Amino acid sequence: MASKSSPAITLYRGWNTPNQYVWSPFVTKIEFRLRTSRTSYTCGVGGPRSGPRGKIPYLELKYPGSAPELLSDSTLILKTLCERDIVKDVNAGLEGGETGQDLAVRALLEDKLYFLQGRERWVQNYYTMRDHALWSIPYPMRVLIGLLAYRANVNRLYGQGAGRFSDAETRALIEDVWSGVSRLLEDSRRKAGDGECFWVLGGQEPTEADATVFGFVVSNLVCDAAPDTRRLLKGDFEICVEYAKRVHRAWFPDYEMWS
Ligand SMILES: N[C@@H](CCC(=O)N[C@@H](CS)C(=O)NCC(=O)O)C(=O)O
């Protein structure tokens, strides 16, 4: 359904924490794209169970005079928003191998790192994760649902493969990912002016990969169930924190910054 009028947009983020980043990298990925396209939106609380695919983020589009439309999956949401000119198609101008590089960075974080870091959150820091993720479910029900979520996550990680590594192996693989991302960012910071944003592919404007990288860096900086990754980013991959800081100052000045 295409429309020339602008729809009202509500982004469902899973938590009732206005002006704060949430722990989901995929939510912040969408917020990054909306903000850097100067597209206004409001935040809704709705959690995974209310979303069309049982996940956050999901997004409601409401065109004047039409029924609300729900979109889900961050990549598919952005594809639809681009097709309808609601956000800029930032990858339209990529040349040669850049499209593949952009896709590779996104896949590395969304389809590999996400599972490796899932172990840190759902296994190593289970109680912190449970109480935050299941905040809307009162005790004692939260204990039961938490155990089901734990079991589901352990099975999912085992099936995907990330759950078959030792803690040390997982950590080394996580470090490899952040090291690769840092190399890209270091190259591009050299070209940026003092305090200016710099972008994953080194261009003048952000691309889709930036939404993902920003989402994942911030998610780890604000997530109390990811203390090792937070230490790793702050200690060994300072460039990632600097990258996020500059984006935060430019595009998220109304949000609380991580400590
Ligand atoms: N491919 C999805 C992934 C979204 C996702 O995994 N969201 C997580 C939070 S980070 C979620 O809702 N998990 C709840 C669940 O799996 O039950 C996207 O890009 O939107």
The ligand as an SDF file (V2000), in Angstrom:
LIG
                    3D

 20 19  0  0  0  0  0  0  0  0999 V2000
   15.8310  -10.4890   12.7610 N   0  0  0  0  0  0  0  0  0  0  0  0
   15.1240   -9.7290   13.7600 C   0  0  0  0  0  0  0  0  0  0  0  0
   15.7290  -10.0170   15.1230 C   0  0  0  0  0  0  0  0  0  0  0  0
   14.9790   -9.3360   16.2450 C   0  0  0  0  0  0  0  0  0  0  0  0
   15.2740   -9.9830   17.5810 C   0  0  0  0  0  0  0  0  0  0  0  0
   15.9170  -11.0370   17.6610 O   0  0  0  0  0  0  0  0  0  0  0  0
   14.7680   -9.3580   18.6480 N   0  0  0  0  0  0  0  0  0  0  0  0
   14.9450   -9.9170   19.9590 C   0  0  0  0  0  0  0  0  0  0  0  0
   15.3730   -8.8240   20.9360 C   0  0  0  0  0  0  0  0  0  0  0  0
   17.0060   -8.2920   20.5480 S   0  0  0  0  0  0  0  0  0  0  0  0
   13.6190  -10.4500   20.4650 C   0  0  0  0  0  0  0  0  0  0  0  0
   12.5780   -9.8660   20.2550 O   0  0  0  0  0  0  0  0  0  0  0  0
   13.6570  -11.5880   21.1500 N   0  0  0  0  0  0  0  0  0  0  0  0
   12.4870  -12.1350   21.7730 C   0  0  0  0  0  0  0  0  0  0  0  0
   12.2970  -13.5710   21.4450 C   0  0  0  0  0  0  0  0  0  0  0  0
   13.0220  -14.1120   20.5880 O   0  0  0  0  0  0  0  0  0  0  0  0
   11.3980  -14.1550   22.0510 O   0  0  0  0  0  0  0  0  0  0  0  0
   15.1990   -8.2460   13.4170 C   0  0  0  0  0  0  0  0  0  0  0  0
   16.0970   -7.8550   12.6760 O   0  0  0  0  0  0  0  0  0  0  0  0
   14.3130   -7.4970   13.8380 O   0  0  0  0  0  0  0  0  0  0  0  0
  1  2  1  0
  2  3  1  0
  2 18  1  0
  3  4  1  0
  4  5  1  0
  5  6  2  0
  5  7  1  0
  7  8  1  0
  8  9  1  0
  8 11  1  0
  9 10  1  0
 11 12  2  0
 11 13  1  0
 13 14  1  0
 14 15  1  0
 15 16  2  0
 15 17  1  0
 18 19  2  0
 18 20  1  0
M  END
$$$$
